Amino acid sequence: MQQYELVTENEDQTFALAKQIGEKLNGGEVIALEGDLGAGKTAFTKGLAKGLAVTRVVNSPTFTIIKEYQGRIPLYHMDVYRVSAEDEDLGFDEYFEGTGVTVVEWAHLIKEQLPDELLTIYIYRIGDTSRKFVLEAKGERYLQLCKEIC
């Protein structure tokens, strides 16, 4: 497992970083997003969606748990903050093993269900608009992705 750090100064830079990552994805990837409320997890996902050529408006799936978007590759956007039991079978593995890109907000809440290989992105507020991103790559495809981005 390797870690990489990036800093963005504003929402436009955050969007651009996420878009760049989205443009490099080929499907089958799982991205776990971690950060406090308001850190920018959904904003990051919006940029990622743009990089996947999603044209619909992306917003938080807080109350629906999973939202699906079509682009050049399907995007599955999950917010598991309200999932009540870590071992509850909600069919997440079908998404994790699928051909789309799966983004999971609050992923630590279902850590036992996550695949062994994934990219975890920790988002930290370091100012009103600036953010620090710590990318943790588990698996060769994610390590290569981080090397291309960082």
Chimera marker file (.cmm) of the C-alpha trace (Angstrom):
<marker_set name="trace">
<marker id="1" x="0.000" y="0.000" z="0.000" r="1" g="1" b="0" radius="0.5"/>
<marker id="2" x="1.347" y="3.413" z="-0.996" r="1" g="1" b="0" radius="0.5"/>
<marker id="3" x="0.179" y="6.905" z="-0.152" r="1" g="1" b="0" radius="0.5"/>
<marker id="4" x="0.329" y="10.064" z="-2.224" r="1" g="1" b="0" radius="0.5"/>
<marker id="5" x="-0.601" y="13.606" z="-1.187" r="1" g="1" b="0" radius="0.5"/>
<marker id="6" x="-2.029" y="16.449" z="-3.249" r="1" g="1" b="0" radius="0.5"/>
<marker id="7" x="-3.338" y="19.874" z="-2.250" r="1" g="1" b="0" radius="0.5"/>
<marker id="8" x="-5.972" y="21.919" z="-4.050" r="1" g="1" b="0" radius="0.5"/>
<marker id="9" x="-6.533" y="25.579" z="-3.307" r="1" g="1" b="0" radius="0.5"/>
<marker id="10" x="-10.173" y="25.876" z="-4.384" r="1" g="1" b="0" radius="0.5"/>
<marker id="11" x="-13.205" y="23.971" z="-5.628" r="1" g="1" b="0" radius="0.5"/>
<marker id="12" x="-12.189" y="24.408" z="-9.282" r="1" g="1" b="0" radius="0.5"/>
<marker id="13" x="-8.841" y="22.698" z="-8.627" r="1" g="1" b="0" radius="0.5"/>
<marker id="14" x="-10.597" y="19.926" z="-6.690" r="1" g="1" b="0" radius="0.5"/>
<marker id="15" x="-13.005" y="19.427" z="-9.586" r="1" g="1" b="0" radius="0.5"/>
<marker id="16" x="-10.103" y="19.357" z="-12.067" r="1" g="1" b="0" radius="0.5"/>
<marker id="17" x="-8.190" y="16.778" z="-10.001" r="1" g="1" b="0" radius="0.5"/>
<marker id="18" x="-11.231" y="14.519" z="-9.783" r="1" g="1" b="0" radius="0.5"/>
<marker id="19" x="-11.986" y="14.963" z="-13.495" r="1" g="1" b="0" radius="0.5"/>
<marker id="20" x="-8.410" y="13.979" z="-14.337" r="1" g="1" b="0" radius="0.5"/>
<marker id="21" x="-8.770" y="10.813" z="-12.262" r="1" g="1" b="0" radius="0.5"/>
<marker id="22" x="-12.121" y="10.033" z="-13.905" r="1" g="1" b="0" radius="0.5"/>
<marker id="23" x="-10.597" y="10.378" z="-17.376" r="1" g="1" b="0" radius="0.5"/>
<marker id="24" x="-8.034" y="7.687" z="-16.528" r="1" g="1" b="0" radius="0.5"/>
<marker id="25" x="-10.515" y="5.099" z="-15.253" r="1" g="1" b="0" radius="0.5"/>
<marker id="26" x="-11.425" y="2.111" z="-17.411" r="1" g="1" b="0" radius="0.5"/>
<marker id="27" x="-14.179" y="0.483" z="-15.360" r="1" g="1" b="0" radius="0.5"/>
<marker id="28" x="-14.136" y="-1.981" z="-12.526" r="1" g="1" b="0" radius="0.5"/>
<marker id="29" x="-12.477" y="0.478" z="-10.135" r="1" g="1" b="0" radius="0.5"/>
<marker id="30" x="-13.605" y="1.060" z="-6.553" r="1" g="1" b="0" radius="0.5"/>
<marker id="31" x="-12.856" y="4.410" z="-4.935" r="1" g="1" b="0" radius="0.5"/>
<marker id="32" x="-13.485" y="4.882" z="-1.225" r="1" g="1" b="0" radius="0.5"/>
<marker id="33" x="-13.932" y="8.497" z="-0.129" r="1" g="1" b="0" radius="0.5"/>
<marker id="34" x="-13.337" y="9.517" z="3.461" r="1" g="1" b="0" radius="0.5"/>
<marker id="35" x="-13.648" y="12.945" z="5.041" r="1" g="1" b="0" radius="0.5"/>
<marker id="36" x="-15.666" y="14.948" z="7.516" r="1" g="1" b="0" radius="0.5"/>
<marker id="37" x="-19.039" y="16.419" z="6.615" r="1" g="1" b="0" radius="0.5"/>
<marker id="38" x="-18.435" y="19.219" z="4.153" r="1" g="1" b="0" radius="0.5"/>
<marker id="39" x="-14.934" y="18.059" z="3.251" r="1" g="1" b="0" radius="0.5"/>
<marker id="40" x="-15.898" y="17.755" z="-0.404" r="1" g="1" b="0" radius="0.5"/>
<marker id="41" x="-16.679" y="14.087" z="-1.064" r="1" g="1" b="0" radius="0.5"/>
<marker id="42" x="-19.684" y="14.808" z="-3.262" r="1" g="1" b="0" radius="0.5"/>
<marker id="43" x="-17.957" y="17.743" z="-4.957" r="1" g="1" b="0" radius="0.5"/>
<marker id="44" x="-15.064" y="15.412" z="-5.746" r="1" g="1" b="0" radius="0.5"/>
<marker id="45" x="-17.494" y="12.840" z="-7.163" r="1" g="1" b="0" radius="0.5"/>
<marker id="46" x="-18.973" y="15.511" z="-9.438" r="1" g="1" b="0" radius="0.5"/>
<marker id="47" x="-15.558" y="16.081" z="-10.995" r="1" g="1" b="0" radius="0.5"/>
<marker id="48" x="-14.951" y="12.347" z="-11.300" r="1" g="1" b="0" radius="0.5"/>
<marker id="49" x="-18.312" y="12.015" z="-13.054" r="1" g="1" b="0" radius="0.5"/>
<marker id="50" x="-17.307" y="14.724" z="-15.534" r="1" g="1" b="0" radius="0.5"/>
<marker id="51" x="-14.158" y="12.730" z="-16.310" r="1" g="1" b="0" radius="0.5"/>
<marker id="52" x="-16.388" y="9.720" z="-17.010" r="1" g="1" b="0" radius="0.5"/>
<marker id="53" x="-18.522" y="11.847" z="-19.382" r="1" g="1" b="0" radius="0.5"/>
<marker id="54" x="-21.591" y="11.727" z="-17.131" r="1" g="1" b="0" radius="0.5"/>
<marker id="55" x="-23.966" y="14.474" z="-18.236" r="1" g="1" b="0" radius="0.5"/>
<marker id="56" x="-26.602" y="14.246" z="-15.476" r="1" g="1" b="0" radius="0.5"/>
<marker id="57" x="-26.369" y="16.364" z="-12.341" r="1" g="1" b="0" radius="0.5"/>
<marker id="58" x="-24.567" y="14.416" z="-9.617" r="1" g="1" b="0" radius="0.5"/>
<marker id="59" x="-25.701" y="14.880" z="-6.045" r="1" g="1" b="0" radius="0.5"/>
<marker id="60" x="-25.370" y="13.014" z="-2.785" r="1" g="1" b="0" radius="0.5"/>
<marker id="61" x="-27.204" y="9.699" z="-2.524" r="1" g="1" b="0" radius="0.5"/>
<marker id="62" x="-27.537" y="10.119" z="1.257" r="1" g="1" b="0" radius="0.5"/>
<marker id="63" x="-31.125" y="8.904" z="1.458" r="1" g="1" b="0" radius="0.5"/>
<marker id="64" x="-31.086" y="6.464" z="-1.460" r="1" g="1" b="0" radius="0.5"/>
<marker id="65" x="-27.688" y="4.884" z="-0.654" r="1" g="1" b="0" radius="0.5"/>
<marker id="66" x="-26.838" y="4.283" z="-4.348" r="1" g="1" b="0" radius="0.5"/>
<marker id="67" x="-27.267" y="6.445" z="-7.432" r="1" g="1" b="0" radius="0.5"/>
<marker id="68" x="-26.345" y="5.231" z="-10.890" r="1" g="1" b="0" radius="0.5"/>
<marker id="69" x="-25.168" y="7.476" z="-13.702" r="1" g="1" b="0" radius="0.5"/>
<marker id="70" x="-24.420" y="6.646" z="-17.325" r="1" g="1" b="0" radius="0.5"/>
<marker id="71" x="-21.310" y="7.998" z="-19.015" r="1" g="1" b="0" radius="0.5"/>
<marker id="72" x="-18.595" y="6.362" z="-21.096" r="1" g="1" b="0" radius="0.5"/>
<marker id="73" x="-18.478" y="3.973" z="-18.108" r="1" g="1" b="0" radius="0.5"/>
<marker id="74" x="-21.307" y="3.650" z="-15.568" r="1" g="1" b="0" radius="0.5"/>
<marker id="75" x="-20.750" y="5.464" z="-12.281" r="1" g="1" b="0" radius="0.5"/>
<marker id="76" x="-22.184" y="3.988" z="-9.104" r="1" g="1" b="0" radius="0.5"/>
<marker id="77" x="-22.189" y="6.620" z="-6.359" r="1" g="1" b="0" radius="0.5"/>
<marker id="78" x="-22.814" y="5.268" z="-2.864" r="1" g="1" b="0" radius="0.5"/>
<marker id="79" x="-23.248" y="7.061" z="0.414" r="1" g="1" b="0" radius="0.5"/>
<marker id="80" x="-23.268" y="4.441" z="3.160" r="1" g="1" b="0" radius="0.5"/>
<marker id="81" x="-23.486" y="6.905" z="6.051" r="1" g="1" b="0" radius="0.5"/>
<marker id="82" x="-26.981" y="5.711" z="6.904" r="1" g="1" b="0" radius="0.5"/>
<marker id="83" x="-26.356" y="1.965" z="6.473" r="1" g="1" b="0" radius="0.5"/>
<marker id="84" x="-27.311" y="0.484" z="9.818" r="1" g="1" b="0" radius="0.5"/>
<marker id="85" x="-25.282" y="-2.743" z="9.956" r="1" g="1" b="0" radius="0.5"/>
<marker id="86" x="-21.878" y="-3.376" z="8.453" r="1" g="1" b="0" radius="0.5"/>
<marker id="87" x="-22.743" y="-6.992" z="7.727" r="1" g="1" b="0" radius="0.5"/>
<marker id="88" x="-26.123" y="-6.199" z="6.160" r="1" g="1" b="0" radius="0.5"/>
<marker id="89" x="-26.180" y="-7.622" z="2.621" r="1" g="1" b="0" radius="0.5"/>
<marker id="90" x="-27.207" y="-4.798" z="0.314" r="1" g="1" b="0" radius="0.5"/>
<marker id="91" x="-25.601" y="-6.286" z="-2.795" r="1" g="1" b="0" radius="0.5"/>
<marker id="92" x="-22.568" y="-4.003" z="-2.787" r="1" g="1" b="0" radius="0.5"/>
<marker id="93" x="-20.363" y="-6.789" z="-4.189" r="1" g="1" b="0" radius="0.5"/>
<marker id="94" x="-22.341" y="-6.706" z="-7.448" r="1" g="1" b="0" radius="0.5"/>
<marker id="95" x="-21.180" y="-3.122" z="-7.900" r="1" g="1" b="0" radius="0.5"/>
<marker id="96" x="-17.625" y="-3.737" z="-6.668" r="1" g="1" b="0" radius="0.5"/>
<marker id="97" x="-17.183" y="-6.632" z="-9.100" r="1" g="1" b="0" radius="0.5"/>
<marker id="98" x="-18.969" y="-4.921" z="-11.988" r="1" g="1" b="0" radius="0.5"/>
<marker id="99" x="-17.691" y="-3.044" z="-15.013" r="1" g="1" b="0" radius="0.5"/>
<marker id="100" x="-18.552" y="0.444" z="-13.776" r="1" g="1" b="0" radius="0.5"/>
<marker id="101" x="-16.710" y="2.775" z="-11.431" r="1" g="1" b="0" radius="0.5"/>
<marker id="102" x="-17.938" y="2.610" z="-7.842" r="1" g="1" b="0" radius="0.5"/>
<marker id="103" x="-17.440" y="5.569" z="-5.501" r="1" g="1" b="0" radius="0.5"/>
<marker id="104" x="-18.250" y="4.938" z="-1.835" r="1" g="1" b="0" radius="0.5"/>
<marker id="105" x="-18.618" y="7.846" z="0.580" r="1" g="1" b="0" radius="0.5"/>
<marker id="106" x="-18.035" y="6.922" z="4.248" r="1" g="1" b="0" radius="0.5"/>
<marker id="107" x="-16.519" y="3.632" z="3.067" r="1" g="1" b="0" radius="0.5"/>
<marker id="108" x="-15.048" y="2.767" z="6.472" r="1" g="1" b="0" radius="0.5"/>
<marker id="109" x="-18.595" y="1.977" z="7.620" r="1" g="1" b="0" radius="0.5"/>
<marker id="110" x="-18.669" y="-1.068" z="5.320" r="1" g="1" b="0" radius="0.5"/>
<marker id="111" x="-14.948" y="-1.898" z="5.361" r="1" g="1" b="0" radius="0.5"/>
<marker id="112" x="-15.578" y="-5.646" z="5.690" r="1" g="1" b="0" radius="0.5"/>
<marker id="113" x="-17.526" y="-5.598" z="2.418" r="1" g="1" b="0" radius="0.5"/>
<marker id="114" x="-14.957" y="-3.614" z="0.416" r="1" g="1" b="0" radius="0.5"/>
<marker id="115" x="-12.689" y="-5.396" z="-2.053" r="1" g="1" b="0" radius="0.5"/>
<marker id="116" x="-9.052" y="-5.978" z="-1.118" r="1" g="1" b="0" radius="0.5"/>
<marker id="117" x="-7.857" y="-3.766" z="-3.966" r="1" g="1" b="0" radius="0.5"/>
<marker id="118" x="-9.174" y="-0.227" z="-4.131" r="1" g="1" b="0" radius="0.5"/>
<marker id="119" x="-8.209" y="3.435" z="-4.025" r="1" g="1" b="0" radius="0.5"/>
<marker id="120" x="-9.028" y="5.216" z="-0.778" r="1" g="1" b="0" radius="0.5"/>
<marker id="121" x="-9.016" y="8.993" z="-0.929" r="1" g="1" b="0" radius="0.5"/>
<marker id="122" x="-8.954" y="10.906" z="2.349" r="1" g="1" b="0" radius="0.5"/>
<marker id="123" x="-10.078" y="14.532" z="2.041" r="1" g="1" b="0" radius="0.5"/>
<marker id="124" x="-8.978" y="17.026" z="4.691" r="1" g="1" b="0" radius="0.5"/>
<marker id="125" x="-10.051" y="20.654" z="4.992" r="1" g="1" b="0" radius="0.5"/>
<marker id="126" x="-6.960" y="22.786" z="5.394" r="1" g="1" b="0" radius="0.5"/>
<marker id="127" x="-8.675" y="26.129" z="4.777" r="1" g="1" b="0" radius="0.5"/>
<marker id="128" x="-11.976" y="27.598" z="3.669" r="1" g="1" b="0" radius="0.5"/>
<marker id="129" x="-11.552" y="26.310" z="0.124" r="1" g="1" b="0" radius="0.5"/>
<marker id="130" x="-8.280" y="24.370" z="0.196" r="1" g="1" b="0" radius="0.5"/>
<marker id="131" x="-8.148" y="20.617" z="0.629" r="1" g="1" b="0" radius="0.5"/>
<marker id="132" x="-5.462" y="18.014" z="1.175" r="1" g="1" b="0" radius="0.5"/>
<marker id="133" x="-6.012" y="14.694" z="-0.576" r="1" g="1" b="0" radius="0.5"/>
<marker id="134" x="-4.260" y="11.575" z="0.636" r="1" g="1" b="0" radius="0.5"/>
<marker id="135" x="-4.543" y="8.795" z="-1.926" r="1" g="1" b="0" radius="0.5"/>
<marker id="136" x="-3.963" y="5.291" z="-0.586" r="1" g="1" b="0" radius="0.5"/>
<marker id="137" x="-3.487" y="2.715" z="-3.338" r="1" g="1" b="0" radius="0.5"/>
<marker id="138" x="-4.100" y="-0.975" z="-2.677" r="1" g="1" b="0" radius="0.5"/>
<marker id="139" x="-3.374" y="-3.004" z="-5.784" r="1" g="1" b="0" radius="0.5"/>
<marker id="140" x="-1.284" y="-2.489" z="-8.897" r="1" g="1" b="0" radius="0.5"/>
<marker id="141" x="-3.982" y="-0.769" z="-10.995" r="1" g="1" b="0" radius="0.5"/>
<marker id="142" x="-4.468" y="1.867" z="-8.271" r="1" g="1" b="0" radius="0.5"/>
<marker id="143" x="-0.755" y="2.309" z="-7.694" r="1" g="1" b="0" radius="0.5"/>
<marker id="144" x="-0.315" y="2.965" z="-11.405" r="1" g="1" b="0" radius="0.5"/>
<marker id="145" x="-3.228" y="5.428" z="-11.374" r="1" g="1" b="0" radius="0.5"/>
<marker id="146" x="-1.667" y="7.358" z="-8.484" r="1" g="1" b="0" radius="0.5"/>
<marker id="147" x="1.680" y="7.509" z="-10.249" r="1" g="1" b="0" radius="0.5"/>
<marker id="148" x="-0.022" y="8.995" z="-13.307" r="1" g="1" b="0" radius="0.5"/>
<marker id="149" x="-1.912" y="11.597" z="-11.256" r="1" g="1" b="0" radius="0.5"/>
<marker id="150" x="0.679" y="12.648" z="-8.687" r="1" g="1" b="0" radius="0.5"/>
<link id1="1" id2="2" r="1" g="1" b="0" radius="0.2"/>
<link id1="2" id2="3" r="1" g="1" b="0" radius="0.2"/>
<link id1="3" id2="4" r="1" g="1" b="0" radius="0.2"/>
<link id1="4" id2="5" r="1" g="1" b="0" radius="0.2"/>
<link id1="5" id2="6" r="1" g="1" b="0" radius="0.2"/>
<link id1="6" id2="7" r="1" g="1" b="0" radius="0.2"/>
<link id1="7" id2="8" r="1" g="1" b="0" radius="0.2"/>
<link id1="8" id2="9" r="1" g="1" b="0" radius="0.2"/>
<link id1="9" id2="10" r="1" g="1" b="0" radius="0.2"/>
<link id1="10" id2="11" r="1" g="1" b="0" radius="0.2"/>
<link id1="11" id2="12" r="1" g="1" b="0" radius="0.2"/>
<link id1="12" id2="13" r="1" g="1" b="0" radius="0.2"/>
<link id1="13" id2="14" r="1" g="1" b="0" radius="0.2"/>
<link id1="14" id2="15" r="1" g="1" b="0" radius="0.2"/>
<link id1="15" id2="16" r="1" g="1" b="0" radius="0.2"/>
<link id1="16" id2="17" r="1" g="1" b="0" radius="0.2"/>
<link id1="17" id2="18" r="1" g="1" b="0" radius="0.2"/>
<link id1="18" id2="19" r="1" g="1" b="0" radius="0.2"/>
<link id1="19" id2="20" r="1" g="1" b="0" radius="0.2"/>
<link id1="20" id2="21" r="1" g="1" b="0" radius="0.2"/>
<link id1="21" id2="22" r="1" g="1" b="0" radius="0.2"/>
<link id1="22" id2="23" r="1" g="1" b="0" radius="0.2"/>
<link id1="23" id2="24" r="1" g="1" b="0" radius="0.2"/>
<link id1="24" id2="25" r="1" g="1" b="0" radius="0.2"/>
<link id1="25" id2="26" r="1" g="1" b="0" radius="0.2"/>
<link id1="26" id2="27" r="1" g="1" b="0" radius="0.2"/>
<link id1="27" id2="28" r="1" g="1" b="0" radius="0.2"/>
<link id1="28" id2="29" r="1" g="1" b="0" radius="0.2"/>
<link id1="29" id2="30" r="1" g="1" b="0" radius="0.2"/>
<link id1="30" id2="31" r="1" g="1" b="0" radius="0.2"/>
<link id1="31" id2="32" r="1" g="1" b="0" radius="0.2"/>
<link id1="32" id2="33" r="1" g="1" b="0" radius="0.2"/>
<link id1="33" id2="34" r="1" g="1" b="0" radius="0.2"/>
<link id1="34" id2="35" r="1" g="1" b="0" radius="0.2"/>
<link id1="35" id2="36" r="1" g="1" b="0" radius="0.2"/>
<link id1="36" id2="37" r="1" g="1" b="0" radius="0.2"/>
<link id1="37" id2="38" r="1" g="1" b="0" radius="0.2"/>
<link id1="38" id2="39" r="1" g="1" b="0" radius="0.2"/>
<link id1="39" id2="40" r="1" g="1" b="0" radius="0.2"/>
<link id1="40" id2="41" r="1" g="1" b="0" radius="0.2"/>
<link id1="41" id2="42" r="1" g="1" b="0" radius="0.2"/>
<link id1="42" id2="43" r="1" g="1" b="0" radius="0.2"/>
<link id1="43" id2="44" r="1" g="1" b="0" radius="0.2"/>
<link id1="44" id2="45" r="1" g="1" b="0" radius="0.2"/>
<link id1="45" id2="46" r="1" g="1" b="0" radius="0.2"/>
<link id1="46" id2="47" r="1" g="1" b="0" radius="0.2"/>
<link id1="47" id2="48" r="1" g="1" b="0" radius="0.2"/>
<link id1="48" id2="49" r="1" g="1" b="0" radius="0.2"/>
<link id1="49" id2="50" r="1" g="1" b="0" radius="0.2"/>
<link id1="50" id2="51" r="1" g="1" b="0" radius="0.2"/>
<link id1="51" id2="52" r="1" g="1" b="0" radius="0.2"/>
<link id1="52" id2="53" r="1" g="1" b="0" radius="0.2"/>
<link id1="53" id2="54" r="1" g="1" b="0" radius="0.2"/>
<link id1="54" id2="55" r="1" g="1" b="0" radius="0.2"/>
<link id1="55" id2="56" r="1" g="1" b="0" radius="0.2"/>
<link id1="56" id2="57" r="1" g="1" b="0" radius="0.2"/>
<link id1="57" id2="58" r="1" g="1" b="0" radius="0.2"/>
<link id1="58" id2="59" r="1" g="1" b="0" radius="0.2"/>
<link id1="59" id2="60" r="1" g="1" b="0" radius="0.2"/>
<link id1="60" id2="61" r="1" g="1" b="0" radius="0.2"/>
<link id1="61" id2="62" r="1" g="1" b="0" radius="0.2"/>
<link id1="62" id2="63" r="1" g="1" b="0" radius="0.2"/>
<link id1="63" id2="64" r="1" g="1" b="0" radius="0.2"/>
<link id1="64" id2="65" r="1" g="1" b="0" radius="0.2"/>
<link id1="65" id2="66" r="1" g="1" b="0" radius="0.2"/>
<link id1="66" id2="67" r="1" g="1" b="0" radius="0.2"/>
<link id1="67" id2="68" r="1" g="1" b="0" radius="0.2"/>
<link id1="68" id2="69" r="1" g="1" b="0" radius="0.2"/>
<link id1="69" id2="70" r="1" g="1" b="0" radius="0.2"/>
<link id1="70" id2="71" r="1" g="1" b="0" radius="0.2"/>
<link id1="71" id2="72" r="1" g="1" b="0" radius="0.2"/>
<link id1="72" id2="73" r="1" g="1" b="0" radius="0.2"/>
<link id1="73" id2="74" r="1" g="1" b="0" radius="0.2"/>
<link id1="74" id2="75" r="1" g="1" b="0" radius="0.2"/>
<link id1="75" id2="76" r="1" g="1" b="0" radius="0.2"/>
<link id1="76" id2="77" r="1" g="1" b="0" radius="0.2"/>
<link id1="77" id2="78" r="1" g="1" b="0" radius="0.2"/>
<link id1="78" id2="79" r="1" g="1" b="0" radius="0.2"/>
<link id1="79" id2="80" r="1" g="1" b="0" radius="0.2"/>
<link id1="80" id2="81" r="1" g="1" b="0" radius="0.2"/>
<link id1="81" id2="82" r="1" g="1" b="0" radius="0.2"/>
<link id1="82" id2="83" r="1" g="1" b="0" radius="0.2"/>
<link id1="83" id2="84" r="1" g="1" b="0" radius="0.2"/>
<link id1="84" id2="85" r="1" g="1" b="0" radius="0.2"/>
<link id1="85" id2="86" r="1" g="1" b="0" radius="0.2"/>
<link id1="86" id2="87" r="1" g="1" b="0" radius="0.2"/>
<link id1="87" id2="88" r="1" g="1" b="0" radius="0.2"/>
<link id1="88" id2="89" r="1" g="1" b="0" radius="0.2"/>
<link id1="89" id2="90" r="1" g="1" b="0" radius="0.2"/>
<link id1="90" id2="91" r="1" g="1" b="0" radius="0.2"/>
<link id1="91" id2="92" r="1" g="1" b="0" radius="0.2"/>
<link id1="92" id2="93" r="1" g="1" b="0" radius="0.2"/>
<link id1="93" id2="94" r="1" g="1" b="0" radius="0.2"/>
<link id1="94" id2="95" r="1" g="1" b="0" radius="0.2"/>
<link id1="95" id2="96" r="1" g="1" b="0" radius="0.2"/>
<link id1="96" id2="97" r="1" g="1" b="0" radius="0.2"/>
<link id1="97" id2="98" r="1" g="1" b="0" radius="0.2"/>
<link id1="98" id2="99" r="1" g="1" b="0" radius="0.2"/>
<link id1="99" id2="100" r="1" g="1" b="0" radius="0.2"/>
<link id1="100" id2="101" r="1" g="1" b="0" radius="0.2"/>
<link id1="101" id2="102" r="1" g="1" b="0" radius="0.2"/>
<link id1="102" id2="103" r="1" g="1" b="0" radius="0.2"/>
<link id1="103" id2="104" r="1" g="1" b="0" radius="0.2"/>
<link id1="104" id2="105" r="1" g="1" b="0" radius="0.2"/>
<link id1="105" id2="106" r="1" g="1" b="0" radius="0.2"/>
<link id1="106" id2="107" r="1" g="1" b="0" radius="0.2"/>
<link id1="107" id2="108" r="1" g="1" b="0" radius="0.2"/>
<link id1="108" id2="109" r="1" g="1" b="0" radius="0.2"/>
<link id1="109" id2="110" r="1" g="1" b="0" radius="0.2"/>
<link id1="110" id2="111" r="1" g="1" b="0" radius="0.2"/>
<link id1="111" id2="112" r="1" g="1" b="0" radius="0.2"/>
<link id1="112" id2="113" r="1" g="1" b="0" radius="0.2"/>
<link id1="113" id2="114" r="1" g="1" b="0" radius="0.2"/>
<link id1="114" id2="115" r="1" g="1" b="0" radius="0.2"/>
<link id1="115" id2="116" r="1" g="1" b="0" radius="0.2"/>
<link id1="116" id2="117" r="1" g="1" b="0" radius="0.2"/>
<link id1="117" id2="118" r="1" g="1" b="0" radius="0.2"/>
<link id1="118" id2="119" r="1" g="1" b="0" radius="0.2"/>
<link id1="119" id2="120" r="1" g="1" b="0" radius="0.2"/>
<link id1="120" id2="121" r="1" g="1" b="0" radius="0.2"/>
<link id1="121" id2="122" r="1" g="1" b="0" radius="0.2"/>
<link id1="122" id2="123" r="1" g="1" b="0" radius="0.2"/>
<link id1="123" id2="124" r="1" g="1" b="0" radius="0.2"/>
<link id1="124" id2="125" r="1" g="1" b="0" radius="0.2"/>
<link id1="125" id2="126" r="1" g="1" b="0" radius="0.2"/>
<link id1="126" id2="127" r="1" g="1" b="0" radius="0.2"/>
<link id1="127" id2="128" r="1" g="1" b="0" radius="0.2"/>
<link id1="128" id2="129" r="1" g="1" b="0" radius="0.2"/>
<link id1="129" id2="130" r="1" g="1" b="0" radius="0.2"/>
<link id1="130" id2="131" r="1" g="1" b="0" radius="0.2"/>
<link id1="131" id2="132" r="1" g="1" b="0" radius="0.2"/>
<link id1="132" id2="133" r="1" g="1" b="0" radius="0.2"/>
<link id1="133" id2="134" r="1" g="1" b="0" radius="0.2"/>
<link id1="134" id2="135" r="1" g="1" b="0" radius="0.2"/>
<link id1="135" id2="136" r="1" g="1" b="0" radius="0.2"/>
<link id1="136" id2="137" r="1" g="1" b="0" radius="0.2"/>
<link id1="137" id2="138" r="1" g="1" b="0" radius="0.2"/>
<link id1="138" id2="139" r="1" g="1" b="0" radius="0.2"/>
<link id1="139" id2="140" r="1" g="1" b="0" radius="0.2"/>
<link id1="140" id2="141" r="1" g="1" b="0" radius="0.2"/>
<link id1="141" id2="142" r="1" g="1" b="0" radius="0.2"/>
<link id1="142" id2="143" r="1" g="1" b="0" radius="0.2"/>
<link id1="143" id2="144" r="1" g="1" b="0" radius="0.2"/>
<link id1="144" id2="145" r="1" g="1" b="0" radius="0.2"/>
<link id1="145" id2="146" r="1" g="1" b="0" radius="0.2"/>
<link id1="146" id2="147" r="1" g="1" b="0" radius="0.2"/>
<link id1="147" id2="148" r="1" g="1" b="0" radius="0.2"/>
<link id1="148" id2="149" r="1" g="1" b="0" radius="0.2"/>
<link id1="149" id2="150" r="1" g="1" b="0" radius="0.2"/>
</marker_set>
